[in-house]
Amino acid sequence: MVGGCRTAVPEGQMPWDEESVVASFASKVDSKSVVKGSSMRVDYGTPGVDSDEKLVQPAKGGKIVVVNGQR
């Protein structure tokens, strides 16, 4: 899991032309690897341990994006 807000926003949806953190990381790992990131802002304000899905719930529409490694 690549921690951080908006780590998996699709290309063209951010104000710069770079690929997402998740896409960049996936291009560096083998095809047996799985890279996960968030398409939205992540809520880190909850106490305790939360699932990935619960972290994006407050964003109302956010999701965890899963990308397979590319090498």
TORGUDO-536561 format. One record per atom (N, C-alpha, C, O, CB): residue number from 1; residue in one letter; atom name; x, y, z. Coordinates in steps of 0.02 Angstrom, whole numbers, plus 50000, padded with zeros to 5 digits. Glycine has a CB too. Layout:
REM TORGUDO-536561
+-----+-----+------+-------+-------+-------+
!   n ! res ! atom !     X !     Y !     Z !
+-----+-----+------+-------+-------+-------+
! NUM !   a !   CA !     X !     Y !     Z !
...
+-----+-----+------+-------+-------+-------+
***
This chain:
REM TORGUDO-536561
+-----+-----+------+-------+-------+-------+
!   n ! res ! atom !     X !     Y !     Z !
+-----+-----+------+-------+-------+-------+
!   1 !   m !    N ! 50043 ! 49941 ! 50000 !
!   1 !   m !   CA ! 50000 ! 50000 ! 50000 !
!   1 !   m !    C ! 50045 ! 50061 ! 50000 !
!   1 !   m !    O ! 50090 ! 50067 ! 50041 !
!   1 !   m !   CB ! 49952 ! 50000 ! 50061 !
!   2 !   v !    N ! 50031 ! 50106 ! 49955 !
!   2 !   v !   CA ! 50067 ! 50171 ! 49954 !
!   2 !   v !    C ! 50025 ! 50219 ! 49995 !
!   2 !   v !    O ! 49972 ! 50240 ! 49973 !
!   2 !   v !   CB ! 50078 ! 50197 ! 49879 !
!   3 !   g !    N ! 50049 ! 50237 ! 50054 !
!   3 !   g !   CA ! 50010 ! 50280 ! 50098 !
!   3 !   g !    C ! 50011 ! 50352 ! 50075 !
!   3 !   g !    O ! 50062 ! 50377 ! 50051 !
!   3 !   g !   CB ! 50037 ! 50276 ! 50168 !
!   4 !   g !    N ! 49956 ! 50385 ! 50082 !
!   4 !   g !   CA ! 49952 ! 50456 ! 50065 !
!   4 !   g !    C ! 49890 ! 50472 ! 50026 !
!   4 !   g !    O ! 49861 ! 50430 ! 49992 !
!   4 !   g !   CB ! 50012 ! 50476 ! 50026 !
!   5 !   c !    N ! 49869 ! 50534 ! 50030 !
!   5 !   c !   CA ! 49810 ! 50557 ! 49994 !
!   5 !   c !    C ! 49825 ! 50561 ! 49919 !
!   5 !   c !    O ! 49879 ! 50579 ! 49898 !
!   5 !   c !   CB ! 49788 ! 50626 ! 50020 !
!   6 !   r !    N ! 49775 ! 50543 ! 49881 !
!   6 !   r !   CA ! 49776 ! 50550 ! 49808 !
!   6 !   r !    C ! 49837 ! 50517 ! 49774 !
!   6 !   r !    O ! 49864 ! 50544 ! 49726 !
!   6 !   r !   CB ! 49775 ! 50624 ! 49790 !
!   7 !   t !    N ! 49858 ! 50460 ! 49800 !
!   7 !   t !   CA ! 49916 ! 50426 ! 49771 !
!   7 !   t !    C ! 49899 ! 50388 ! 49707 !
!   7 !   t !    O ! 49944 ! 50367 ! 49671 !
!   7 !   t !   CB ! 49945 ! 50378 ! 49821 !
!   8 !   a !    N ! 49834 ! 50379 ! 49693 !
!   8 !   a !   CA ! 49815 ! 50341 ! 49634 !
!   8 !   a !    C ! 49766 ! 50379 ! 49589 !
!   8 !   a !    O ! 49725 ! 50349 ! 49555 !
!   8 !   a !   CB ! 49783 ! 50275 ! 49655 !
!   9 !   v !    N ! 49771 ! 50444 ! 49589 !
!   9 !   v !   CA ! 49728 ! 50485 ! 49545 !
!   9 !   v !    C ! 49748 ! 50471 ! 49473 !
!   9 !   v !    O ! 49807 ! 50474 ! 49456 !
!   9 !   v !   CB ! 49733 ! 50561 ! 49562 !
!  10 !   p !    N ! 49699 ! 50456 ! 49430 !
!  10 !   p !   CA ! 49716 ! 50441 ! 49360 !
!  10 !   p !    C ! 49750 ! 50499 ! 49324 !
!  10 !   p !    O ! 49739 ! 50557 ! 49340 !
!  10 !   p !   CB ! 49653 ! 50422 ! 49323 !
!  11 !   e !    N ! 49793 ! 50481 ! 49276 !
!  11 !   e !   CA ! 49827 ! 50532 ! 49236 !
!  11 !   e !    C ! 49778 ! 50581 ! 49205 !
!  11 !   e !    O ! 49724 ! 50561 ! 49183 !
!  11 !   e !   CB ! 49869 ! 50499 ! 49181 !
!  12 !   g !    N ! 49796 ! 50644 ! 49205 !
!  12 !   g !   CA ! 49754 ! 50695 ! 49175 !
!  12 !   g !    C ! 49704 ! 50727 ! 49224 !
!  12 !   g !    O ! 49671 ! 50775 ! 49206 !
!  12 !   g !   CB ! 49717 ! 50667 ! 49119 !
!  13 !   q !    N ! 49699 ! 50700 ! 49284 !
!  13 !   q !   CA ! 49652 ! 50727 ! 49333 !
!  13 !   q !    C ! 49686 ! 50769 ! 49387 !
!  13 !   q !    O ! 49653 ! 50795 ! 49432 !
!  13 !   q !   CB ! 49613 ! 50671 ! 49365 !
!  14 !   m !    N ! 49751 ! 50777 ! 49382 !
!  14 !   m !   CA ! 49788 ! 50819 ! 49429 !
!  14 !   m !    C ! 49815 ! 50878 ! 49388 !
!  14 !   m !    O ! 49821 ! 50874 ! 49327 !
!  14 !   m !   CB ! 49846 ! 50780 ! 49465 !
!  15 !   p !    N ! 49832 ! 50933 ! 49422 !
!  15 !   p !   CA ! 49855 ! 50993 ! 49385 !
!  15 !   p !    C ! 49925 ! 50987 ! 49355 !
!  15 !   p !    O ! 49948 ! 51036 ! 49325 !
!  15 !   p !   CB ! 49853 ! 51052 ! 49430 !
!  16 !   w !    N ! 49957 ! 50931 ! 49361 !
!  16 !   w !   CA ! 50023 ! 50922 ! 49330 !
!  16 !   w !    C ! 50020 ! 50860 ! 49285 !
!  16 !   w !    O ! 49972 ! 50822 ! 49289 !
!  16 !   w !   CB ! 50079 ! 50915 ! 49384 !
!  17 !   d !    N ! 50070 ! 50851 ! 49244 !
!  17 !   d !   CA ! 50069 ! 50798 ! 49193 !
!  17 !   d !    C ! 50102 ! 50733 ! 49214 !
!  17 !   d !    O ! 50108 ! 50687 ! 49173 !
!  17 !   d !   CB ! 50102 ! 50823 ! 49132 !
!  18 !   e !    N ! 50123 ! 50727 ! 49276 !
!  18 !   e !   CA ! 50157 ! 50666 ! 49297 !
!  18 !   e !    C ! 50107 ! 50610 ! 49311 !
!  18 !   e !    O ! 50048 ! 50623 ! 49325 !
!  18 !   e !   CB ! 50199 ! 50679 ! 49360 !
!  19 !   e !    N ! 50131 ! 50548 ! 49306 !
!  19 !   e !   CA ! 50088 ! 50491 ! 49323 !
!  19 !   e !    C ! 50080 ! 50487 ! 49399 !
!  19 !   e !    O ! 50117 ! 50519 ! 49436 !
!  19 !   e !   CB ! 50117 ! 50425 ! 49295 !
!  20 !   s !    N ! 50031 ! 50449 ! 49422 !
!  20 !   s !   CA ! 50018 ! 50443 ! 49493 !
!  20 !   s !    C ! 50076 ! 50407 ! 49528 !
!  20 !   s !    O ! 50116 ! 50374 ! 49496 !
!  20 !   s !   CB ! 49952 ! 50405 ! 49506 !
!  21 !   v !    N ! 50079 ! 50415 ! 49594 !
!  21 !   v !   CA ! 50130 ! 50381 ! 49634 !
!  21 !   v !    C ! 50123 ! 50305 ! 49626 !
!  21 !   v !    O ! 50172 ! 50269 ! 49619 !
!  21 !   v !   CB ! 50125 ! 50401 ! 49709 !
!  22 !   v !    N ! 50061 ! 50281 ! 49626 !
!  22 !   v !   CA ! 50049 ! 50209 ! 49619 !
!  22 !   v !    C ! 50072 ! 50183 ! 49551 !
!  22 !   v !    O ! 50105 ! 50131 ! 49548 !
!  22 !   v !   CB ! 49974 ! 50194 ! 49629 !
!  23 !   a !    N ! 50056 ! 50219 ! 49498 !
!  23 !   a !   CA ! 50077 ! 50198 ! 49430 !
!  23 !   a !    C ! 50154 ! 50197 ! 49425 !
!  23 !   a !    O ! 50183 ! 50152 ! 49396 !
!  23 !   a !   CB ! 50047 ! 50244 ! 49377 !
!  24 !   s !    N ! 50185 ! 50248 ! 49453 !
!  24 !   s !   CA ! 50258 ! 50252 ! 49451 !
!  24 !   s !    C ! 50290 ! 50193 ! 49490 !
!  24 !   s !    O ! 50337 ! 50162 ! 49467 !
!  24 !   s !   CB ! 50282 ! 50319 ! 49480 !
!  25 !   f !    N ! 50263 ! 50179 ! 49549 !
!  25 !   f !   CA ! 50289 ! 50125 ! 49590 !
!  25 !   f !    C ! 50278 ! 50058 ! 49556 !
!  25 !   f !    O ! 50322 ! 50015 ! 49557 !
!  25 !   f !   CB ! 50257 ! 50126 ! 49660 !
!  26 !   a !    N ! 50219 ! 50048 ! 49526 !
!  26 !   a !   CA ! 50203 ! 49985 ! 49493 !
!  26 !   a !    C ! 50250 ! 49971 ! 49435 !
!  26 !   a !    O ! 50263 ! 49913 ! 49419 !
!  26 !   a !   CB ! 50130 ! 49985 ! 49468 !
!  27 !   s !    N ! 50275 ! 50023 ! 49403 !
!  27 !   s !   CA ! 50320 ! 50013 ! 49346 !
!  27 !   s !    C ! 50389 ! 49989 ! 49369 !
!  27 !   s !    O ! 50430 ! 49968 ! 49328 !
!  27 !   s !   CB ! 50328 ! 50078 ! 49307 !
!  28 !   k !    N ! 50402 ! 49992 ! 49434 !
!  28 !   k !   CA ! 50468 ! 49973 ! 49460 !
!  28 !   k !    C ! 50469 ! 49905 ! 49495 !
!  28 !   k !    O ! 50522 ! 49880 ! 49512 !
!  28 !   k !   CB ! 50491 ! 50025 ! 49509 !
!  29 !   v !    N ! 50410 ! 49874 ! 49504 !
!  29 !   v !   CA ! 50408 ! 49810 ! 49539 !
!  29 !   v !    C ! 50385 ! 49755 ! 49491 !
!  29 !   v !    O ! 50357 ! 49769 ! 49438 !
!  29 !   v !   CB ! 50361 ! 49813 ! 49600 !
!  30 !   d !    N ! 50398 ! 49692 ! 49509 !
!  30 !   d !   CA ! 50382 ! 49636 ! 49464 !
!  30 !   d !    C ! 50307 ! 49623 ! 49460 !
!  30 !   d !    O ! 50268 ! 49649 ! 49500 !
!  30 !   d !   CB ! 50418 ! 49573 ! 49487 !
!  31 !   s !    N ! 50287 ! 49582 ! 49412 !
!  31 !   s !   CA ! 50217 ! 49570 ! 49398 !
!  31 !   s !    C ! 50182 ! 49530 ! 49453 !
!  31 !   s !    O ! 50120 ! 49525 ! 49453 !
!  31 !   s !   CB ! 50210 ! 49534 ! 49333 !
!  32 !   k !    N ! 50219 ! 49500 ! 49499 !
!  32 !   k !   CA ! 50189 ! 49464 ! 49556 !
!  32 !   k !    C ! 50170 ! 49512 ! 49612 !
!  32 !   k !    O ! 50135 ! 49493 ! 49658 !
!  32 !   k !   CB ! 50237 ! 49411 ! 49582 !
!  33 !   s !    N ! 50192 ! 49574 ! 49607 !
!  33 !   s !   CA ! 50179 ! 49624 ! 49659 !
!  33 !   s !    C ! 50114 ! 49660 ! 49644 !
!  33 !   s !    O ! 50093 ! 49667 ! 49587 !
!  33 !   s !   CB ! 50236 ! 49674 ! 49664 !
!  34 !   v !    N ! 50082 ! 49685 ! 49698 !
!  34 !   v !   CA ! 50021 ! 49724 ! 49693 !
!  34 !   v !    C ! 50033 ! 49789 ! 49730 !
!  34 !   v !    O ! 50057 ! 49789 ! 49787 !
!  34 !   v !   CB ! 49959 ! 49684 ! 49722 !
!  35 !   v !    N ! 50016 ! 49844 ! 49698 !
!  35 !   v !   CA ! 50024 ! 49910 ! 49728 !
!  35 !   v !    C ! 49954 ! 49939 ! 49738 !
!  35 !   v !    O ! 49913 ! 49939 ! 49692 !
!  35 !   v !   CB ! 50068 ! 49958 ! 49684 !
!  36 !   k !    N ! 49941 ! 49965 ! 49799 !
!  36 !   k !   CA ! 49876 ! 49994 ! 49814 !
!  36 !   k !    C ! 49885 ! 50067 ! 49834 !
!  36 !   k !    O ! 49934 ! 50085 ! 49865 !
!  36 !   k !   CB ! 49840 ! 49955 ! 49870 !
!  37 !   g !    N ! 49837 ! 50108 ! 49815 !
!  37 !   g !   CA ! 49839 ! 50179 ! 49834 !
!  37 !   g !    C ! 49768 ! 50206 ! 49836 !
!  37 !   g !    O ! 49720 ! 50170 ! 49820 !
!  37 !   g !   CB ! 49881 ! 50220 ! 49784 !
!  38 !   s !    N ! 49761 ! 50268 ! 49856 !
!  38 !   s !   CA ! 49696 ! 50299 ! 49864 !
!  38 !   s !    C ! 49682 ! 50347 ! 49807 !
!  38 !   s !    O ! 49726 ! 50384 ! 49784 !
!  38 !   s !   CB ! 49692 ! 50336 ! 49931 !
!  39 !   s !    N ! 49620 ! 50346 ! 49783 !
!  39 !   s !   CA ! 49600 ! 50393 ! 49730 !
!  39 !   s !    C ! 49578 ! 50460 ! 49759 !
!  39 !   s !    O ! 49566 ! 50508 ! 49721 !
!  39 !   s !   CB ! 49544 ! 50362 ! 49687 !
!  40 !   m !    N ! 49572 ! 50464 ! 49824 !
!  40 !   m !   CA ! 49546 ! 50524 ! 49857 !
!  40 !   m !    C ! 49588 ! 50541 ! 49918 !
!  40 !   m !    O ! 49637 ! 50507 ! 49934 !
!  40 !   m !   CB ! 49472 ! 50514 ! 49877 !
!  41 !   r !    N ! 49568 ! 50593 ! 49952 !
!  41 !   r !   CA ! 49599 ! 50611 ! 50016 !
!  41 !   r !    C ! 49584 ! 50556 ! 50066 !
!  41 !   r !    O ! 49529 ! 50528 ! 50066 !
!  41 !   r !   CB ! 49572 ! 50680 ! 50041 !
!  42 !   v !    N ! 49633 ! 50540 ! 50108 !
!  42 !   v !   CA ! 49626 ! 50487 ! 50158 !
!  42 !   v !    C ! 49617 ! 50518 ! 50227 !
!  42 !   v !    O ! 49651 ! 50567 ! 50243 !
!  42 !   v !   CB ! 49687 ! 50439 ! 50156 !
!  43 !   d !    N ! 49572 ! 50491 ! 50267 !
!  43 !   d !   CA ! 49558 ! 50516 ! 50334 !
!  43 !   d !    C ! 49602 ! 50480 ! 50385 !
!  43 !   d !    O ! 49588 ! 50423 ! 50402 !
!  43 !   d !   CB ! 49483 ! 50508 ! 50352 !
!  44 !   y !    N ! 49654 ! 50513 ! 50408 !
!  44 !   y !   CA ! 49699 ! 50483 ! 50457 !
!  44 !   y !    C ! 49681 ! 50503 ! 50529 !
!  44 !   y !    O ! 49716 ! 50485 ! 50576 !
!  44 !   y !   CB ! 49771 ! 50503 ! 50443 !
!  45 !   g !    N ! 49626 ! 50539 ! 50538 !
!  45 !   g !   CA ! 49607 ! 50565 ! 50603 !
!  45 !   g !    C ! 49572 ! 50515 ! 50648 !
!  45 !   g !    O ! 49555 ! 50532 ! 50705 !
!  45 !   g !   CB ! 49565 ! 50624 ! 50595 !
!  46 !   t !    N ! 49560 ! 50454 ! 50624 !
!  46 !   t !   CA ! 49525 ! 50406 ! 50665 !
!  46 !   t !    C ! 49573 ! 50369 ! 50711 !
!  46 !   t !    O ! 49628 ! 50352 ! 50690 !
!  46 !   t !   CB ! 49486 ! 50356 ! 50621 !
!  47 !   p !    N ! 49553 ! 50357 ! 50773 !
!  47 !   p !   CA ! 49598 ! 50321 ! 50819 !
!  47 !   p !    C ! 49599 ! 50246 ! 50804 !
!  47 !   p !    O ! 49550 ! 50220 ! 50777 !
!  47 !   p !   CB ! 49576 ! 50332 ! 50892 !
!  48 !   g !    N ! 49653 ! 50213 ! 50819 !
!  48 !   g !   CA ! 49657 ! 50141 ! 50810 !
!  48 !   g !    C ! 49677 ! 50123 ! 50739 !
!  48 !   g !    O ! 49701 ! 50164 ! 50700 !
!  48 !   g !   CB ! 49592 ! 50109 ! 50827 !
!  49 !   v !    N ! 49667 ! 50059 ! 50723 !
!  49 !   v !   CA ! 49685 ! 50033 ! 50658 !
!  49 !   v !    C ! 49622 ! 50026 ! 50616 !
!  49 !   v !    O ! 49573 ! 49996 ! 50637 !
!  49 !   v !   CB ! 49722 ! 49964 ! 50664 !
!  50 !   d !    N ! 49624 ! 50054 ! 50556 !
!  50 !   d !   CA ! 49567 ! 50051 ! 50510 !
!  50 !   d !    C ! 49585 ! 50013 ! 50447 !
!  50 !   d !    O ! 49644 ! 50009 ! 50429 !
!  50 !   d !   CB ! 49541 ! 50122 ! 50493 !
!  51 !   s !    N ! 49535 ! 49986 ! 50414 !
!  51 !   s !   CA ! 49546 ! 49954 ! 50349 !
!  51 !   s !    C ! 49558 ! 50009 ! 50297 !
!  51 !   s !    O ! 49540 ! 50067 ! 50308 !
!  51 !   s !   CB ! 49486 ! 49909 ! 50329 !
!  52 !   d !    N ! 49587 ! 49990 ! 50241 !
!  52 !   d !   CA ! 49597 ! 50037 ! 50186 !
!  52 !   d !    C ! 49531 ! 50068 ! 50165 !
!  52 !   d !    O ! 49526 ! 50128 ! 50153 !
!  52 !   d !   CB ! 49632 ! 50003 ! 50127 !
!  53 !   e !    N ! 49480 ! 50025 ! 50159 !
!  53 !   e !   CA ! 49415 ! 50049 ! 50136 !
!  53 !   e !    C ! 49384 ! 50100 ! 50185 !
!  53 !   e !    O ! 49352 ! 50147 ! 50164 !
!  53 !   e !   CB ! 49367 ! 49990 ! 50128 !
!  54 !   k !    N ! 49395 ! 50089 ! 50250 !
!  54 !   k !   CA ! 49368 ! 50136 ! 50300 !
!  54 !   k !    C ! 49404 ! 50203 ! 50296 !
!  54 !   k !    O ! 49374 ! 50255 ! 50309 !
!  54 !   k !   CB ! 49373 ! 50107 ! 50371 !
!  55 !   l !    N ! 49468 ! 50203 ! 50280 !
!  55 !   l !   CA ! 49506 ! 50265 ! 50276 !
!  55 !   l !    C ! 49480 ! 50312 ! 50222 !
!  55 !   l !    O ! 49485 ! 50373 ! 50229 !
!  55 !   l !   CB ! 49579 ! 50250 ! 50264 !
!  56 !   v !    N ! 49453 ! 50284 ! 50168 !
!  56 !   v !   CA ! 49428 ! 50327 ! 50114 !
!  56 !   v !    C ! 49353 ! 50341 ! 50118 !
!  56 !   v !    O ! 49327 ! 50380 ! 50078 !
!  56 !   v !   CB ! 49443 ! 50296 ! 50048 !
!  57 !   q !    N ! 49318 ! 50311 ! 50166 !
!  57 !   q !   CA ! 49246 ! 50323 ! 50173 !
!  57 !   q !    C ! 49227 ! 50396 ! 50181 !
!  57 !   q !    O ! 49181 ! 50419 ! 50148 !
!  57 !   q !   CB ! 49221 ! 50284 ! 50231 !
!  58 !   p !    N ! 49262 ! 50434 ! 50225 !
!  58 !   p !   CA ! 49243 ! 50504 ! 50233 !
!  58 !   p !    C ! 49247 ! 50545 ! 50169 !
!  58 !   p !    O ! 49216 ! 50599 ! 50165 !
!  58 !   p !   CB ! 49285 ! 50536 ! 50285 !
!  59 !   a !    N ! 49284 ! 50521 ! 50120 !
!  59 !   a !   CA ! 49290 ! 50558 ! 50057 !
!  59 !   a !    C ! 49227 ! 50550 ! 50013 !
!  59 !   a !    O ! 49220 ! 50585 ! 49964 !
!  59 !   a !   CB ! 49351 ! 50533 ! 50018 !
!  60 !   k !    N ! 49183 ! 50505 ! 50031 !
!  60 !   k !   CA ! 49121 ! 50493 ! 49994 !
!  60 !   k !    C ! 49134 ! 50484 ! 49919 !
!  60 !   k !    O ! 49125 ! 50529 ! 49879 !
!  60 !   k !   CB ! 49072 ! 50552 ! 50005 !
!  61 !   g !    N ! 49155 ! 50426 ! 49902 !
!  61 !   g !   CA ! 49169 ! 50411 ! 49832 !
!  61 !   g !    C ! 49240 ! 50390 ! 49820 !
!  61 !   g !    O ! 49258 ! 50368 ! 49766 !
!  61 !   g !   CB ! 49153 ! 50470 ! 49789 !
!  62 !   g !    N ! 49281 ! 50397 ! 49871 !
!  62 !   g !   CA ! 49351 ! 50375 ! 49864 !
!  62 !   g !    C ! 49354 ! 50300 ! 49861 !
!  62 !   g !    O ! 49310 ! 50265 ! 49885 !
!  62 !   g !   CB ! 49393 ! 50401 ! 49922 !
!  63 !   k !    N ! 49407 ! 50274 ! 49832 !
!  63 !   k !   CA ! 49416 ! 50202 ! 49830 !
!  63 !   k !    C ! 49490 ! 50185 ! 49832 !
!  63 !   k !    O ! 49533 ! 50226 ! 49818 !
!  63 !   k !   CB ! 49383 ! 50172 ! 49766 !
!  64 !   i !    N ! 49502 ! 50123 ! 49849 !
!  64 !   i !   CA ! 49570 ! 50097 ! 49848 !
!  64 !   i !    C ! 49582 ! 50069 ! 49778 !
!  64 !   i !    O ! 49544 ! 50027 ! 49754 !
!  64 !   i !   CB ! 49582 ! 50042 ! 49904 !
!  65 !   v !    N ! 49634 ! 50093 ! 49745 !
!  65 !   v !   CA ! 49650 ! 50072 ! 49677 !
!  65 !   v !    C ! 49706 ! 50020 ! 49681 !
!  65 !   v !    O ! 49756 ! 50030 ! 49716 !
!  65 !   v !   CB ! 49672 ! 50132 ! 49633 !
!  66 !   v !    N ! 49697 ! 49964 ! 49647 !
!  66 !   v !   CA ! 49745 ! 49909 ! 49647 !
!  66 !   v !    C ! 49777 ! 49904 ! 49577 !
!  66 !   v !    O ! 49741 ! 49899 ! 49527 !
!  66 !   v !   CB ! 49712 ! 49842 ! 49667 !
!  67 !   v !    N ! 49844 ! 49906 ! 49574 !
!  67 !   v !   CA ! 49880 ! 49902 ! 49511 !
!  67 !   v !    C ! 49932 ! 49846 ! 49517 !
!  67 !   v !    O ! 49969 ! 49843 ! 49566 !
!  67 !   v !   CB ! 49914 ! 49971 ! 49493 !
!  68 !   n !    N ! 49936 ! 49803 ! 49468 !
!  68 !   n !   CA ! 49987 ! 49750 ! 49467 !
!  68 !   n !    C ! 50053 ! 49779 ! 49445 !
!  68 !   n !    O ! 50056 ! 49826 ! 49406 !
!  68 !   n !   CB ! 49966 ! 49692 ! 49421 !
!  69 !   g !    N ! 50107 ! 49749 ! 49471 !
!  69 !   g !   CA ! 50174 ! 49769 ! 49450 !
!  69 !   g !    C ! 50183 ! 49758 ! 49375 !
!  69 !   g !    O ! 50148 ! 49717 ! 49345 !
!  69 !   g !   CB ! 50227 ! 49730 ! 49489 !
!  70 !   q !    N ! 50228 ! 49795 ! 49346 !
!  70 !   q !   CA ! 50235 ! 49795 ! 49273 !
!  70 !   q !    C ! 50300 ! 49763 ! 49247 !
!  70 !   q !    O ! 50308 ! 49757 ! 49187 !
!  70 !   q !   CB ! 50231 ! 49865 ! 49248 !
!  71 !   r !    N ! 50345 ! 49744 ! 49291 !
!  71 !   r !   CA ! 50410 ! 49719 ! 49266 !
!  71 !   r !    C ! 50410 ! 49644 ! 49261 !
!  71 !   r !    O ! 50460 ! 49614 ! 49241 !
!  71 !   r !   CB ! 50466 ! 49740 ! 49312 !
+-----+-----+------+-------+-------+-------+
***
